[in-house]
């Protein structure tokens, strides 16, 4: 049944306002300025015993669920990942009962992964997907899509609506942005290539986490400049990598080969056409309750799917980084670049760059006593590289986006190398 124009307008304006407010408008609460979604998650995490109970629940249930459902052996990658995820259970036991090797119980090992990655990410996903209904279902994506298509299509080779994904990552959370990307892919609104570009090109850590990196590098007195520079480098690197292998070879097919919802360009008044598209989507949208319940269910299932990977792969990555020479050796692949760029301590800078594949925060810790030029460059690179095994890669692997393991490694190398080449001259020009 077709709704009245007034009702469609109200649904579009009111629900879109709620979505924009929750994801994009910073507000101050208890002395902290952040987006309302982050404040909601912070309040939830303050519930007594929430972190231990919820974190343990998603890890345990998420680990055993594939074996209960017998989905763990559906393909080779899933089988390997499911077996690795079993390690999440002893790691969790070490944390809960304070047993096991003392090295793993250090603050920057298992406690760091559990408290700073597993719990925050698995909490924000259900809450974030609940509020995604306001962003996705009532016309805002289509409205932005029509307006941004002239920029996004030629520059990033993605639909105009993907601009919302990009902003969601920087202002909100890469995990929520990935859920948004995956939903758009499953609904046939992104192709396999578009979803892969968006996931690996826009889904970086939020601005609130960038603050922590800036503090570590001593850049808070130049925060706005650092933020803008990092956004610039991240997007320029994305523009370049989508034209390189493997992203340039991805298929343009839609999810499961089904017909897609192609974003058409418009002629005439772009704003008028954007409004028309939004009204059509608002008219077709289900009620808020019908929208929120499946979103929340999907968010909870995603948290269960991601939690074991975050715990197991995250801890393994930190063990390799801290107790093996692997990243010292891996650093040699970037050493020619840091040496040619004449960065001070080029080997240290190269090792820090290589560490980003394990955890995005580790590089900034490694160069905390290094020369300012190295600190500043690595502070940019560890954000713009996007792909790391302690969080973002497991999140991407839990989606339906058809990225292979080798794709992650190749794209990561391309992003780090290009980030070094772009960030170094900018640092010398603007920061030093």
C-alpha positions as CSV (number, residue, x, y, z in Angstrom):
1,X,0.0,0.0,0.0
2,X,1.4,3.3,-1.1
3,X,2.0,5.8,1.8
4,X,1.2,9.5,1.7
5,X,3.8,11.9,0.5
6,X,3.7,13.5,4.0
7,X,4.4,10.2,5.7
8,X,7.3,9.4,3.3
9,X,8.8,12.8,3.9
10,X,8.5,12.4,7.7
11,X,10.1,9.0,7.6
12,X,12.9,10.1,5.4
13,X,13.7,13.3,7.3
14,X,13.1,12.1,10.9
15,X,14.8,8.6,10.6
16,X,17.7,10.0,8.6
17,X,18.2,12.7,11.2
18,X,18.4,10.0,13.9
19,X,20.9,8.0,11.8
20,X,23.0,11.1,11.1
21,X,22.9,12.2,14.7
22,X,23.9,8.7,16.0
23,X,26.8,8.2,13.6
24,X,28.1,11.6,12.6
25,X,27.4,14.3,15.2
26,X,30.0,14.5,18.0
27,X,28.5,15.4,21.4
28,X,30.3,15.8,24.8
29,X,29.4,13.5,27.6
30,X,31.2,13.1,30.9
31,X,34.1,15.2,29.5
32,X,34.5,13.1,26.4
33,X,33.6,14.3,22.9
34,X,32.4,11.5,20.6
35,X,29.5,10.4,18.5
36,X,26.3,9.2,20.3
37,X,26.8,5.6,19.2
38,X,30.2,5.5,20.9
39,X,28.6,7.0,24.1
40,X,25.9,4.3,24.0
41,X,28.5,1.6,23.8
42,X,30.5,3.2,26.6
43,X,27.4,3.2,28.8
44,X,26.7,-0.4,28.0
45,X,30.2,-1.4,28.9
46,X,29.9,0.2,32.3
47,X,27.2,-2.3,33.3
48,X,28.8,-4.4,36.1
49,X,30.5,-7.5,34.8
50,X,29.3,-6.7,31.3
51,X,32.7,-7.0,29.6
52,X,33.7,-10.4,31.2
53,X,30.2,-11.9,30.7
54,X,29.5,-10.6,27.2
55,X,33.1,-11.0,26.0
56,X,33.2,-14.6,27.3
57,X,29.8,-15.4,25.8
58,X,30.6,-14.2,22.2
59,X,33.9,-16.0,22.2
60,X,32.7,-19.3,23.6
61,X,29.4,-19.5,21.6
62,X,31.1,-18.1,18.5
63,X,33.8,-20.8,18.7
64,X,31.5,-23.8,19.1
65,X,28.7,-22.6,16.8
66,X,30.3,-23.6,13.5
67,X,30.9,-27.1,14.8
68,X,27.3,-27.4,16.2
69,X,25.9,-26.2,12.8
70,X,28.5,-28.3,10.9
71,X,29.4,-25.2,8.8
72,X,33.1,-25.3,9.8
73,X,34.0,-27.6,6.9
74,X,32.0,-25.9,4.1
75,X,35.3,-24.9,2.4
76,X,39.0,-25.0,3.0
77,X,39.4,-21.4,4.3
78,X,36.4,-21.8,6.7
79,X,37.9,-25.1,8.0
80,X,41.3,-23.6,8.7
81,X,39.8,-20.5,10.3
82,X,37.5,-22.6,12.5
83,X,40.4,-24.7,13.8
84,X,42.5,-21.5,14.5
85,X,39.5,-20.0,16.3
86,X,39.6,-22.9,18.8
87,X,42.7,-21.2,20.3
88,X,40.3,-18.4,21.5
89,X,39.1,-20.7,24.3
90,X,42.4,-21.3,26.0
91,X,43.4,-17.7,25.5
92,X,40.1,-16.7,27.2
93,X,40.7,-19.1,30.0
94,X,44.2,-17.6,30.6
95,X,42.6,-14.2,30.8
96,X,39.7,-15.1,33.1
97,X,41.6,-17.3,35.6
98,X,45.0,-15.6,35.3
99,X,46.7,-18.8,34.4
100,X,49.2,-19.7,31.7
101,X,52.4,-18.1,30.5
102,X,53.1,-14.8,32.2
103,X,54.2,-13.3,28.9
104,X,50.7,-13.8,27.5
105,X,49.1,-12.2,30.5
106,X,51.1,-9.0,30.1
107,X,48.9,-5.9,29.6
108,X,49.8,-5.6,25.9
109,X,49.0,-9.2,25.1
110,X,45.8,-11.1,25.9
111,X,44.3,-8.4,28.1
112,X,44.8,-5.8,25.3
113,X,43.1,-8.0,22.7
114,X,40.2,-8.9,25.0
115,X,39.6,-5.4,26.6
116,X,40.5,-3.1,23.7
117,X,39.5,-5.1,20.6
118,X,37.1,-8.1,21.3
119,X,34.7,-6.4,23.7
120,X,34.5,-3.0,22.0
121,X,34.1,-4.4,18.5
122,X,31.6,-7.1,19.4
123,X,29.6,-4.6,21.5
124,X,29.5,-1.8,18.8
125,X,28.4,-4.2,16.0
126,X,24.9,-5.1,17.4
127,X,24.3,-1.5,18.6
128,X,25.6,-0.1,15.4
129,X,23.6,-2.4,13.1
130,X,20.4,-1.5,15.1
131,X,20.9,2.2,14.2
132,X,22.0,1.3,10.6
133,X,18.3,0.9,9.9
134,X,18.0,4.7,10.0
135,X,20.9,5.2,7.6
136,X,20.1,2.4,5.1
137,X,16.3,1.8,4.8
138,X,14.6,5.2,4.6
139,X,16.2,6.9,1.6
140,X,19.4,8.5,3.0
141,X,21.7,6.2,1.0
142,X,19.9,6.9,-2.2
143,X,19.7,10.7,-1.5
144,X,23.5,10.8,-0.9
145,X,24.1,8.4,-3.8
146,X,22.5,10.7,-6.4
147,X,24.4,13.7,-5.1
148,X,27.8,12.0,-4.8
149,X,27.7,9.8,-7.9
150,X,29.7,12.4,-10.0
151,X,32.5,12.1,-7.5
152,X,32.5,8.5,-6.4
153,X,32.0,6.7,-9.7
154,X,34.9,8.2,-11.7
155,X,37.3,8.6,-8.7
156,X,36.7,5.5,-6.6
157,X,34.7,3.3,-9.1
158,X,32.0,2.8,-6.5
159,X,28.3,4.0,-6.4
160,X,27.5,7.4,-4.9
161,X,25.9,5.8,-1.9
162,X,29.3,4.4,-0.9
163,X,30.2,7.9,0.4
164,X,28.1,7.0,3.5
165,X,30.4,3.9,4.0
166,X,33.5,6.1,3.9
167,X,32.2,8.6,6.4
168,X,30.8,5.9,8.7
169,X,34.3,4.4,9.0
170,X,36.1,7.6,9.9
171,X,33.5,9.0,12.2
172,X,32.0,5.8,13.5
173,X,33.6,2.4,13.3
174,X,35.1,0.3,10.6
175,X,33.3,-2.8,12.0
176,X,29.9,-1.1,11.6
177,X,30.9,0.2,8.1
178,X,31.8,-3.4,7.1
179,X,28.4,-4.6,8.2
180,X,26.9,-1.8,6.1
181,X,29.0,-2.8,3.1
182,X,28.2,-6.4,3.5
183,X,24.5,-5.7,3.7
184,X,24.6,-3.5,0.6
185,X,26.4,-6.3,-1.2
186,X,23.9,-9.0,-0.1
187,X,21.0,-6.8,-1.2
188,X,22.5,-6.4,-4.6
189,X,23.3,-2.7,-4.2
190,X,27.1,-3.2,-4.6
191,X,28.9,-5.6,-6.9
192,X,31.7,-7.9,-5.7
193,X,34.3,-5.4,-7.0
194,X,32.6,-2.4,-5.4
195,X,32.2,-4.1,-2.0
196,X,35.9,-5.2,-2.1
197,X,37.0,-1.7,-2.9
198,X,34.9,-0.2,-0.1
199,X,36.0,-2.8,2.5
200,X,39.7,-2.5,1.8
201,X,39.7,1.2,0.8
202,X,37.4,3.0,3.3
203,X,37.1,0.7,6.4
204,X,39.8,2.3,8.5
205,X,39.8,2.9,12.2
206,X,37.5,5.7,13.6
207,X,38.6,9.2,14.4
208,X,38.4,8.5,18.1
209,X,41.1,5.8,17.7
210,X,43.2,8.1,15.5
211,X,43.3,10.4,18.6
212,X,45.2,7.7,20.5
213,X,47.7,7.3,17.7
214,X,48.2,11.1,17.5
215,X,48.7,11.2,21.3
216,X,51.4,8.5,21.1
217,X,53.1,10.3,18.3
218,X,52.9,13.7,20.1
219,X,50.7,15.2,17.4
220,X,47.7,16.4,19.4
221,X,48.8,20.0,19.1
222,X,48.4,19.5,15.4
223,X,45.4,17.3,15.5
224,X,43.3,18.9,12.8
225,X,46.3,18.9,10.4
226,X,47.1,15.3,11.2
227,X,43.5,14.2,10.8
228,X,43.1,15.9,7.4
229,X,46.5,14.6,6.2
230,X,45.6,11.0,7.2
231,X,42.2,11.2,5.5
232,X,43.9,12.6,2.3
233,X,46.6,9.9,2.2
234,X,44.0,7.1,2.9
235,X,41.8,8.2,0.1
236,X,44.6,8.9,-2.4
237,X,46.0,5.4,-1.7
238,X,42.5,3.9,-2.3
239,X,42.3,5.8,-5.6
240,X,45.6,4.2,-6.6
241,X,45.1,0.6,-5.3
242,X,41.7,0.2,-7.0
243,X,43.5,0.5,-10.3
244,X,46.1,-2.2,-9.3
245,X,45.9,-6.0,-9.0
246,X,43.9,-7.6,-7.4
247,X,41.1,-5.0,-7.1
248,X,41.2,-4.1,-10.8
249,X,40.5,-7.8,-11.6
250,X,37.5,-8.3,-9.4
251,X,34.2,-9.3,-11.0
252,X,31.3,-6.9,-11.5
253,X,28.8,-9.6,-10.5
254,X,26.2,-9.1,-7.7
255,X,25.8,-11.4,-4.7
256,X,25.1,-15.0,-5.7
257,X,24.8,-13.9,-9.4
258,X,21.4,-12.3,-8.8
259,X,20.3,-9.1,-10.6
260,X,21.5,-6.0,-8.8
261,X,20.0,-2.6,-8.0
262,X,22.1,-0.5,-10.3
263,X,22.5,3.1,-9.3
264,X,21.4,5.1,-12.3
265,X,22.8,8.5,-13.2
266,X,20.3,11.3,-13.5
267,X,19.7,14.2,-15.9
268,X,18.4,17.6,-14.9
269,X,18.1,18.9,-11.3
270,X,20.3,16.5,-9.2
271,X,18.9,17.6,-5.9
272,X,15.3,17.1,-7.1
273,X,16.1,13.6,-8.4
274,X,17.9,12.8,-5.1
275,X,14.7,13.7,-3.3
276,X,12.6,11.6,-5.6
277,X,14.8,8.5,-5.1
278,X,14.7,9.0,-1.3
279,X,10.8,9.2,-1.4
280,X,10.6,6.0,-3.4
281,X,12.7,4.1,-0.9
282,X,10.9,5.6,2.1
283,X,7.6,4.5,0.6
284,X,8.8,0.9,0.2
285,X,10.5,0.6,3.6
286,X,9.0,-1.6,6.3
287,X,8.0,-0.3,9.7
288,X,10.8,0.6,12.1
289,X,10.2,-2.5,14.3
290,X,10.2,-4.8,11.3
291,X,13.5,-3.1,10.3
292,X,15.3,-3.0,13.6
293,X,14.7,-6.6,14.8
294,X,16.4,-8.4,11.8
295,X,19.2,-5.8,12.0
296,X,19.8,-6.5,15.7
297,X,19.8,-10.2,15.0
298,X,22.3,-9.9,12.2
299,X,24.5,-7.8,14.4
300,X,24.5,-10.3,17.2
301,X,25.3,-13.2,14.8
302,X,28.1,-11.1,13.3
303,X,29.6,-10.5,16.7
304,X,29.5,-14.3,17.4
305,X,31.2,-14.9,14.1
306,X,33.9,-12.3,14.6
307,X,34.8,-12.7,18.3
308,X,36.8,-16.0,18.1
309,X,38.8,-14.7,15.2
310,X,39.6,-11.4,17.0
311,X,40.8,-13.3,20.1
312,X,42.7,-16.1,18.4
313,X,44.2,-14.3,15.4
314,X,44.8,-11.1,17.4
315,X,46.8,-12.9,20.1
316,X,48.7,-15.0,17.6
317,X,49.7,-11.8,15.7
318,X,51.0,-10.2,18.9
319,X,53.0,-13.3,19.8
320,X,54.6,-13.3,16.4
321,X,55.3,-9.5,16.6
322,X,56.7,-9.6,20.1
323,X,58.5,-12.9,20.3
324,X,59.8,-13.8,16.8
325,X,62.0,-12.1,14.3
326,X,59.3,-12.4,11.6
327,X,58.6,-8.7,11.4
328,X,62.3,-7.8,11.5
329,X,62.7,-9.9,8.4
330,X,59.4,-8.6,6.9
331,X,60.6,-5.1,7.4
332,X,63.2,-5.6,4.7
333,X,60.5,-5.5,2.0
334,X,59.9,-1.8,2.9
335,X,63.5,-0.9,3.7
336,X,64.3,0.1,0.1
337,X,61.4,2.5,0.2
338,X,62.3,4.1,3.6
339,X,65.9,4.3,2.6
340,X,65.2,6.0,-0.7
341,X,62.9,8.4,1.1
342,X,65.8,9.3,3.3
343,X,63.8,8.8,6.5
344,X,65.9,8.8,9.7
345,X,66.3,5.2,11.0
346,X,65.0,3.7,7.8
347,X,65.2,0.1,9.2
348,X,63.1,1.0,12.2
349,X,60.6,2.8,10.0
350,X,60.4,-0.3,7.7
351,X,59.9,-2.7,10.7
352,X,57.2,-0.4,12.1
353,X,55.5,-0.4,8.7
354,X,55.6,-4.2,8.5
355,X,54.1,-4.5,12.0
356,X,50.9,-2.8,10.8
357,X,49.7,-6.1,9.4
358,X,49.6,-7.6,12.9
359,X,47.9,-4.7,14.7
360,X,47.5,-1.1,13.6
361,X,48.5,0.4,17.0
362,X,51.9,-1.5,17.3
363,X,53.8,0.6,14.7
364,X,53.2,3.9,16.7
365,X,54.4,2.2,19.9
366,X,57.6,0.9,18.2
367,X,58.6,4.4,17.1
368,X,57.6,6.3,20.2
369,X,61.3,7.3,20.8
370,X,62.3,7.6,17.2
371,X,63.0,10.8,15.2
372,X,59.9,13.0,14.7
373,X,59.8,12.4,11.0
374,X,59.5,8.6,11.6
375,X,56.9,9.1,14.3
376,X,54.7,11.3,12.1
377,X,55.0,9.2,8.9
378,X,54.2,6.0,10.8
379,X,51.3,7.7,12.6
380,X,49.8,8.3,9.2
381,X,50.7,4.9,7.7
382,X,49.3,2.8,10.5
383,X,45.8,4.4,9.8
384,X,45.9,4.5,6.0
385,X,47.1,0.8,5.6
386,X,43.6,-0.3,6.9
387,X,44.3,-4.1,6.9
388,X,45.5,-5.8,10.1
389,X,45.0,-9.3,11.6
390,X,44.0,-8.3,15.1
391,X,40.7,-6.9,13.9
392,X,39.9,-5.6,10.5
393,X,40.9,-8.7,8.4
394,X,38.9,-11.1,10.7
395,X,35.9,-8.7,10.4
396,X,36.2,-8.7,6.6
397,X,36.6,-12.5,6.5
398,X,33.4,-12.9,8.4
399,X,31.4,-11.1,5.6
400,X,30.3,-12.4,2.3
401,X,32.7,-10.1,0.4
402,X,34.7,-12.4,-1.9
403,X,38.2,-11.4,-0.8
404,X,40.8,-14.2,-0.7
405,X,43.6,-14.4,1.9
406,X,46.2,-13.5,-0.7
407,X,44.1,-10.4,-1.7
408,X,44.5,-9.1,1.9
409,X,48.3,-9.5,1.8
410,X,48.8,-7.9,-1.6
411,X,46.5,-5.0,-0.9
412,X,48.1,-4.4,2.5
413,X,51.6,-4.3,0.8
414,X,50.3,-1.9,-1.8
415,X,48.7,0.4,0.8
416,X,51.7,0.5,3.1
417,X,54.2,1.2,0.2
418,X,52.0,3.9,-1.3
419,X,51.3,5.4,2.1
420,X,55.0,5.7,2.8
421,X,55.6,7.4,-0.5
422,X,52.8,9.9,0.0
423,X,53.1,10.5,3.7
424,X,56.9,11.2,3.9
425,X,57.0,14.3,1.6
426,X,53.8,15.6,3.3
427,X,55.3,15.2,6.8
428,X,58.4,17.2,5.8
429,X,56.3,19.9,4.1
430,X,53.6,20.3,6.8
431,X,54.9,19.0,10.1
432,X,58.7,19.6,10.2
